[in-house]
Amino acid sequence: MAAPTLLLYTRLGCCLCEGLQERLLALDPPPVLEVLDVDSDPALQQRYGLEVPVLALKLADGGLRELPRVSPRLSGGGLADWLRRNGFSGSSV
């Protein structure tokens, strides 16, 4: 069975996006994280505009569930707890 995956919608040069990615990758162990630049796809650019970063959970059935906006102040154990409360039950967090 594949590890649960988080998808981070981001934009090049977005300091909030870069900060969230860094905080996620700093978790021990880090979650499986896919990063997708919304500017690489016109449909994603139109959907998300300047609303990045957006974090989504890849579901077992192949679907996606967007998570609530992550506070830029959350990191470490607080971020790991927030992920669990929002349905990311990956063994890596």
C-alpha positions in Angstrom: 0.0 0.0 0.0 1.4 3.4 -1.0 2.2 5.9 1.8 -0.3 8.7 2.3 0.7 11.8 0.3 0.3 15.5 0.7 0.0 17.7 -2.3 1.2 21.3 -1.9 0.0 23.8 -4.5 2.6 26.5 -4.7 4.0 29.3 -6.8 7.6 30.1 -7.5 8.8 33.0 -5.3 6.0 32.6 -2.8 7.5 33.0 0.7 4.5 31.5 2.4 4.7 28.4 0.1 8.4 28.0 0.6 7.9 28.3 4.4 5.2 25.7 4.5 7.3 23.3 2.4 10.3 23.8 4.7 8.2 23.2 7.8 6.6 20.0 6.4 10.0 18.6 5.3 11.4 19.4 8.7 9.0 17.0 10.4 10.7 13.8 11.7 10.1 11.8 9.6 8.8 14.1 6.8 5.6 13.2 5.1 5.5 12.2 1.4 5.0 15.6 -0.3 4.3 16.4 -3.9 4.8 20.1 -4.8 2.9 21.5 -7.8 3.5 25.0 -9.2 0.1 26.4 -10.1 1.7 28.5 -12.8 2.6 25.3 -14.7 -1.1 24.7 -15.6 -3.5 27.5 -16.7 -6.4 25.6 -15.0 -4.6 25.5 -11.7 -3.5 29.1 -12.1 -7.2 30.1 -12.6 -8.4 27.9 -9.7 -5.9 29.0 -7.1 -4.7 32.4 -8.3 -3.0 34.0 -5.5 -4.5 31.7 -2.8 -1.4 29.6 -2.5 -0.1 27.8 -0.5 -2.9 25.2 -0.6 -2.3 21.8 1.0 -4.4 18.8 -0.1 -4.5 15.2 1.0 -4.3 12.5 -1.7 -7.0 10.0 -0.9 -6.7 6.2 -1.4 -9.4 6.3 -4.2 -7.2 8.8 -6.1 -9.3 11.9 -5.2 -8.0 15.0 -3.4 -9.3 16.7 -0.3 -8.1 20.3 0.3 -7.2 21.0 3.9 -7.9 24.2 5.7 -5.3 26.9 5.5 -2.2 26.2 7.6 -1.2 28.9 10.0 2.3 30.2 9.1 3.1 29.9 12.9 2.6 26.1 13.1 5.7 24.0 13.0 7.2 20.9 14.5 4.8 19.0 16.8 2.1 21.5 16.4 2.1 21.1 12.6 2.2 17.3 13.0 -0.8 17.4 15.3 -2.7 19.8 12.9 -2.1 17.3 10.1 -3.5 14.4 12.2 -6.5 16.5 13.2 -7.2 17.2 9.5 -7.1 13.6 8.4 -3.5 13.0 7.5 -2.9 9.7 9.3 0.3 8.9 7.5 2.8 6.8 9.4 5.4 9.4 8.5 3.9 12.1 10.8 
